Amino acid sequence: MLKYLEVEGSPYELGQALGRFGKQAVHDLLLPSAAWASLMAWRGSAEVAVMQQLTQERFPAIWQEIEGLAAGLELPLADVFIWNCRGDLWAMAPDGCTTVLLPGEAGATARLAHNEDGLPFFKNHCAIVRASVRGHSDVVSFAYPGSIPGHTFAVNARGLGITVNNVRTRLVRAGVPRMVLGRAALNLDSAVAVQHMLEEVPRAGGFHFSVAQAGVAFIASVEFTAQRVSMELITAPALHANHLVHAAMRHHPQLVTNSSGFRQERGEQLLQEGVRDALSILADQHNSAFPILRNAADDSDDENTMATAFMEVGPDAIRWDVLEDGGRVPVMQFVNAQAA
């Protein structure tokens, strides 16, 4: 049920196209929701004003995308910006996710797989967008209605693949919103460049990035908060749900939901048992209350799996599939930022 969009033009035109795509779903489903109401309590706040100013100063092209997004949605720019700051302002923002990281072992191809989890009412209203924006790297990304790319899963034309997991940090500040940082990362060409970009700007909230690079056997795991950036090179199979797990980060004050905790535990158990089929791990529902593949109407975090990405990291390119509903047959296939 995923849609496919191709957009070429300016940053504003990309945002406008995404806004037009998501307009009906946002007006019909998001605006009446408790999630939207929770965020709109921040209208006119000093914190949001600082976050907006920093975005305009540090990432003007991404600000133009947000301006275009608001125009396409036919909503106030201030409200759309707040929604794209949701994880910085609200610990229970509805973005979950699970990622399996399988580095290249004994010459094998590295693989990166990711369940994208979000608000259940957005199921069947999301898209894969191929964006060719002047002055930026071409990119193919999962996109939610009402949001800029860069906080889900994506691969750019430079052979950089990134998957993103929510982190519910309890210590935030008025910095650059994490979704803006995720969008900026899609213009880079290496995990080291992503790390440096994060370290050089004042950050608001927190995220986890899994970063794969064509021609590189390892996968980088990057956790960041307003206070710190941590990068670990993954050289053995690993899983990441949506909370901080790095040795340098795990004691940071954060909210770990039961779902996130149990998904992390179950995924690590499967890897310890020798399971290396990333798609079977991401389709696991052994724990019926807190499954890895999430499709229950009463999910404990109010999140469902929207789509799954499976990336094979080759010497010259990332070849990757998009799948739905725990299936194994791709609904879309790409090589870097081109349709296969």
C-alpha positions as CSV (number, residue, x, y, z in Angstrom):
1,M,0.0,0.0,0.0
2,L,3.0,2.3,-0.1
3,K,2.9,5.1,-2.6
4,Y,5.9,6.0,-4.8
5,L,6.8,9.7,-5.5
6,E,9.5,11.2,-7.7
7,V,10.3,14.9,-7.0
8,E,12.8,17.1,-8.8
9,G,13.4,20.7,-8.1
10,S,14.3,23.1,-5.3
11,P,14.1,22.3,-1.6
12,Y,10.9,24.3,-1.4
13,E,9.4,22.3,-4.3
14,L,10.3,19.0,-2.6
15,G,8.6,20.1,0.6
16,Q,5.5,21.3,-1.3
17,A,5.2,18.0,-3.2
18,L,5.4,16.1,0.1
19,G,2.8,18.4,1.6
20,R,0.4,17.9,-1.2
21,F,0.9,14.2,-1.0
22,G,0.2,14.1,2.7
23,K,-2.5,16.8,2.9
24,Q,-5.6,14.6,3.2
25,A,-4.1,12.2,5.7
26,V,-2.8,15.0,7.9
27,H,-6.1,16.9,7.9
28,D,-8.3,13.8,8.3
29,L,-6.2,11.8,10.7
30,L,-3.4,13.8,12.3
31,L,-5.0,17.1,13.2
32,P,-7.8,15.5,15.3
33,S,-5.3,13.2,17.1
34,A,-4.0,13.4,20.7
35,A,-0.5,13.4,19.3
36,W,-1.1,16.7,17.4
37,A,-2.8,18.3,20.4
38,S,0.1,17.4,22.6
39,L,2.6,19.1,20.4
40,M,0.5,22.2,19.7
41,A,0.8,23.1,23.4
42,W,4.3,24.4,22.3
43,R,2.9,27.1,20.0
44,G,4.7,30.4,20.7
45,S,7.2,29.0,23.1
46,A,10.7,30.4,23.5
47,E,12.2,26.9,22.9
48,V,10.5,26.5,19.5
49,A,11.6,30.0,18.5
50,V,15.3,29.1,19.2
51,M,14.9,25.8,17.3
52,Q,13.5,27.6,14.3
53,Q,16.2,30.3,14.3
54,L,19.0,27.6,14.5
55,T,17.4,25.6,11.7
56,Q,17.2,28.8,9.5
57,E,20.8,29.7,10.3
58,R,22.5,26.3,10.1
59,F,20.3,24.5,7.5
60,P,18.6,27.1,5.3
61,A,17.7,24.6,2.5
62,I,16.0,22.3,5.0
63,W,14.1,25.2,6.4
64,Q,12.9,25.9,2.8
65,E,11.7,22.2,2.6
66,I,9.7,22.8,5.8
67,E,8.2,26.0,4.3
68,G,7.2,24.1,1.2
69,L,5.8,21.3,3.3
70,A,3.5,23.8,5.2
71,A,2.4,25.3,1.9
72,G,1.5,21.9,0.4
73,L,-0.3,20.9,3.6
74,E,-2.1,24.3,3.7
75,L,-1.3,24.6,7.4
76,P,0.5,27.3,9.4
77,L,4.2,27.1,9.0
78,A,4.7,27.3,12.8
79,D,2.5,24.3,13.4
80,V,4.2,22.2,10.8
81,F,7.6,23.1,12.2
82,I,6.5,22.0,15.7
83,W,5.3,18.7,14.3
84,N,8.7,18.2,12.8
85,C,10.2,18.9,16.2
86,R,8.0,16.3,17.9
87,G,10.6,14.0,19.3
88,D,12.6,16.9,20.7
89,L,9.6,18.3,22.6
90,W,7.7,15.2,23.6
91,A,9.3,12.0,25.0
92,M,6.4,9.8,23.8
93,A,6.4,11.0,20.2
94,P,5.0,8.1,18.2
95,D,8.2,6.9,16.4
96,G,9.5,3.5,17.4
97,C,11.5,1.2,15.1
98,T,13.9,-1.8,15.2
99,T,17.1,-2.3,13.3
100,V,19.2,-5.3,12.6
101,L,22.9,-4.6,11.9
102,L,24.9,-7.4,10.2
103,P,28.4,-6.4,9.3
104,G,30.3,-8.1,6.6
105,E,31.9,-11.2,8.2
106,A,34.6,-13.3,6.4
107,G,34.1,-11.4,3.2
108,A,30.3,-11.5,3.2
109,T,28.2,-8.5,2.3
110,A,27.1,-6.3,5.1
111,R,23.4,-6.1,5.6
112,L,21.2,-3.5,7.3
113,A,17.5,-4.1,7.9
114,H,14.9,-1.9,9.6
115,N,11.3,-1.9,10.7
116,E,9.8,1.5,10.4
117,D,7.2,1.9,13.2
118,G,4.8,4.9,13.5
119,L,1.3,6.0,14.2
120,P,-1.1,3.2,13.2
121,F,-3.6,5.6,11.5
122,F,-0.8,6.5,8.9
123,K,-0.7,2.9,7.7
124,N,-1.4,2.9,4.0
125,H,-0.9,6.7,3.8
126,C,2.9,6.7,3.6
127,A,5.3,6.8,0.6
128,I,8.7,6.1,-0.7
129,V,10.0,9.3,-2.3
130,R,12.9,9.7,-4.7
131,A,14.1,13.3,-4.3
132,S,16.4,15.0,-6.7
133,V,17.0,18.4,-5.1
134,R,19.3,21.0,-6.5
135,G,22.4,21.4,-4.4
136,H,21.8,18.1,-2.5
137,S,22.5,14.4,-3.0
138,D,19.7,12.5,-4.7
139,V,18.0,10.3,-2.1
140,V,15.3,7.7,-1.8
141,S,13.5,7.8,1.6
142,F,10.5,6.6,3.4
143,A,8.2,9.5,4.1
144,Y,5.3,10.1,6.5
145,P,2.5,12.5,5.8
146,G,3.4,15.9,7.2
147,S,7.1,15.2,7.8
148,I,10.4,15.9,6.0
149,P,12.6,12.9,5.1
150,G,15.5,11.9,7.2
151,H,14.0,10.2,10.3
152,T,13.1,6.8,8.9
153,F,15.2,4.9,6.4
154,A,16.9,6.2,3.2
155,V,19.8,5.7,0.8
156,N,21.5,8.4,-1.1
157,A,23.2,8.5,-4.5
158,R,26.6,8.4,-2.8
159,G,26.0,4.9,-1.5
160,L,25.2,5.9,2.1
161,G,22.3,4.1,3.8
162,I,20.8,5.4,7.1
163,T,18.1,3.9,9.3
164,V,16.8,5.9,12.3
165,N,15.5,4.9,15.6
166,N,13.6,7.1,18.1
167,V,15.4,7.8,21.4
168,R,13.2,9.1,24.2
169,T,15.8,11.3,26.0
170,R,14.6,13.1,29.1
171,L,17.2,15.9,28.8
172,V,16.6,18.1,25.8
173,R,17.4,21.7,25.0
174,A,16.6,24.3,22.4
175,G,18.9,23.1,19.6
176,V,18.6,22.0,16.0
177,P,15.7,19.5,15.8
178,R,16.7,15.9,15.4
179,M,14.7,15.4,12.3
180,V,16.5,18.3,10.7
181,L,19.8,16.6,11.6
182,G,18.5,13.4,10.1
183,R,17.6,15.2,6.8
184,A,21.1,16.9,6.8
185,A,22.8,13.5,7.2
186,L,21.3,12.3,3.9
187,N,23.5,14.8,2.0
188,L,26.7,13.2,3.4
189,D,29.0,10.4,2.2
190,S,30.3,8.6,5.3
191,A,29.6,7.7,8.9
192,V,32.5,9.9,10.0
193,A,31.0,12.9,8.2
194,V,27.7,12.2,9.9
195,Q,29.4,12.1,13.3
196,H,31.3,15.4,12.6
197,M,28.1,17.1,11.5
198,L,26.3,16.1,14.7
199,E,29.2,17.2,16.9
200,E,29.4,20.6,15.2
201,V,25.9,21.8,15.9
202,P,23.8,22.4,19.1
203,R,21.4,19.5,19.2
204,A,17.9,19.4,20.7
205,G,16.7,15.8,21.2
206,G,18.2,12.4,20.5
207,F,18.3,9.7,17.8
208,H,20.0,6.5,16.8
209,F,21.5,6.2,13.3
210,S,22.7,3.0,11.7
211,V,25.0,4.1,8.9
212,A,26.1,1.8,6.1
213,Q,28.4,2.8,3.3
214,A,29.1,1.1,0.0
215,G,32.5,-0.5,0.0
216,V,32.8,-0.6,3.8
217,A,32.4,-3.9,5.7
218,F,31.3,-2.5,9.1
219,I,28.2,-0.6,10.0
220,A,28.4,2.5,12.2
221,S,26.0,2.8,15.1
222,V,25.6,6.5,16.1
223,E,23.6,7.6,19.2
224,F,23.3,11.2,20.1
225,T,21.5,13.5,22.6
226,A,21.7,17.2,23.3
227,Q,24.7,16.4,25.5
228,R,26.8,13.9,23.6
229,V,27.5,12.0,20.4
230,S,28.7,8.4,20.5
231,M,29.7,6.3,17.5
232,E,30.5,2.6,17.7
233,L,31.7,0.4,14.8
234,I,29.6,-2.7,14.6
235,T,31.8,-5.7,13.9
236,A,29.4,-8.4,15.1
237,P,25.7,-8.9,14.5
238,A,23.6,-6.5,16.6
239,L,20.1,-5.2,17.1
240,H,18.9,-1.7,18.1
241,A,15.4,-0.9,19.3
242,N,14.6,2.7,20.3
243,H,16.6,3.5,23.3
244,L,20.3,4.3,24.1
245,V,22.4,1.2,24.5
246,H,26.0,2.3,23.9
247,A,28.3,2.0,26.9
248,A,28.9,5.7,26.8
249,M,25.2,6.5,26.6
250,R,23.1,3.9,28.4
251,H,23.1,5.8,31.7
252,H,21.7,9.0,30.1
253,P,18.2,9.8,31.5
254,Q,15.7,8.3,29.0
255,L,12.3,6.6,28.8
256,V,12.5,3.0,27.8
257,T,9.1,1.6,27.1
258,N,8.2,-2.0,27.6
259,S,8.0,-2.5,23.9
260,S,11.4,-1.1,23.2
261,G,13.0,-3.1,26.1
262,F,11.4,-6.4,25.0
263,R,12.2,-5.9,21.3
264,Q,15.8,-5.3,22.2
265,E,15.9,-8.4,24.5
266,R,14.2,-10.7,21.9
267,G,16.4,-9.5,19.0
268,E,19.6,-10.0,21.0
269,Q,18.4,-13.5,22.0
270,L,17.8,-14.5,18.4
271,L,21.2,-13.2,17.3
272,Q,22.8,-15.1,20.2
273,E,21.1,-18.3,19.0
274,G,22.8,-17.8,15.6
275,V,19.9,-16.4,13.6
276,R,21.3,-14.3,10.8
277,D,18.1,-13.9,8.7
278,A,17.4,-10.2,9.4
279,L,13.9,-10.4,7.9
280,S,12.8,-13.3,10.1
281,I,14.1,-11.3,13.2
282,L,12.1,-8.2,12.1
283,A,9.0,-10.4,11.5
284,D,9.2,-12.0,14.9
285,Q,6.1,-12.0,17.1
286,H,7.2,-14.5,19.7
287,N,6.2,-12.1,22.5
288,S,2.6,-11.4,21.6
289,A,2.3,-8.4,23.9
290,F,5.6,-6.7,22.7
291,P,6.4,-8.1,19.3
292,I,9.2,-6.9,17.0
293,L,6.7,-6.8,14.1
294,R,4.0,-4.6,15.4
295,N,0.5,-4.7,13.8
296,A,-1.8,-4.7,16.9
297,A,-4.5,-2.1,17.0
298,D,-3.8,-1.8,20.8
299,D,0.0,-1.6,20.6
300,S,1.4,-0.5,23.9
301,D,3.2,2.5,22.4
302,D,0.5,3.2,19.8
303,E,2.8,2.3,17.0
304,N,2.6,-0.1,14.0
305,T,5.2,-1.3,11.5
306,M,4.7,0.8,8.3
307,A,7.4,-0.9,6.1
308,T,10.7,-2.8,6.3
309,A,13.9,-1.9,4.5
310,F,16.5,-4.5,3.7
311,M,19.9,-3.2,2.5
312,E,22.8,-5.2,1.0
313,V,26.0,-3.2,1.1
314,G,28.1,-4.0,-1.9
315,P,31.6,-2.7,-2.9
316,D,30.1,0.0,-5.2
317,A,26.5,0.4,-4.2
318,I,23.7,-0.4,-1.8
319,R,21.1,-2.7,-3.3
320,W,18.0,-2.6,-1.2
321,D,14.4,-3.7,-1.0
322,V,11.3,-2.2,0.6
323,L,8.8,-4.8,2.1
324,E,5.5,-4.6,3.8
325,D,3.6,-6.6,6.5
326,G,6.5,-8.9,7.5
327,G,6.6,-10.3,3.9
328,R,9.6,-11.4,2.0
329,V,8.7,-10.3,-1.5
330,P,9.9,-6.7,-2.2
331,V,7.3,-4.1,-3.2
332,M,10.1,-1.8,-4.4
333,Q,13.8,-2.3,-5.2
334,F,16.6,0.2,-5.5
335,V,20.3,0.6,-6.2
336,N,21.4,3.6,-4.1
337,A,19.0,6.3,-5.1
338,Q,17.8,4.7,-8.3
339,A,15.0,2.2,-9.0
340,A,16.4,-1.2,-9.7
